[in-house]
Amino acid sequence: MSPSDTFKNLKLDTWYKVFVYLGGVAFLVSLFVEIKGGMTNGQLQLLSLGVFLIGIGEWKNHKTVSWIKPPNVYTGGTALMETNERKPDLFGLACDLLGFLLIILSAICMIVGIFRN
């Protein structure tokens, strides 16, 4: 199995799945690689963890709804229909809130860090 097969199996078809992937990768990179430039590793960890949690929260809040379409002379035979609907629950909203708080905290840390130097 080549590395390109790994990316083919990832279904990044919605924005919140991209947030989960990018936030997780950035968080893991910030744990093992020292970041040089405009932000510290701690600030990147807060930011990436916030993005990751928003992605997880929205993934939890978006649920797949399915139904069976009855046969119709105009639309054809029976079919299984599916769609995604946003139905928030407590865990999803908690992850969203914590993610937003972490992003705000990282922004405050970056702004204070700029004025400190």
Residue, then its C-alpha position, 0 to 999 in steps of 0.5 A: m500500500s503506497p502513501s497515495d492510497t492513504f489519501k485516496n481513502l480519505k473522504l474529505d468531502t465536507w469542510y468539517k472533515v478537512f478541519v479535523y484532518l488539518g487540525g490533527v496534522a498541525f497538532l501532531v507536527s507542533l508536538f514534534v517539530e519546533i516552529k520558527g517564525g511568527m508563532t510558538n509551538g504552544q500557540l500553534q497547538l492551541l490553534s490546531l486543537g481548536v480547529f480539530l475540535i470544531g471539525i469534530g463538533e460539526w461532524k457530530n452535528h451533521k447527521t445523515v438522514s435516509w428514506i425510501k422514495p416510493p415508486n412513481v411514474y414520473t420519477g422512476g422506481t423505488a430508491l434509497m435517498e440520503t441527505n445530511e442535516r445539521k441537528p446539533d446535540l450536546f457533545g457537538l455543541a460542546c466541542d464547537l464551543l471549546g474549539f472557538l475558545l481555544i482559537i480565541l485564546s491562541a489569537i490573544c496569545m499571539i497578539v500579546g506575544i507581538f506586543r511583548n517583543 
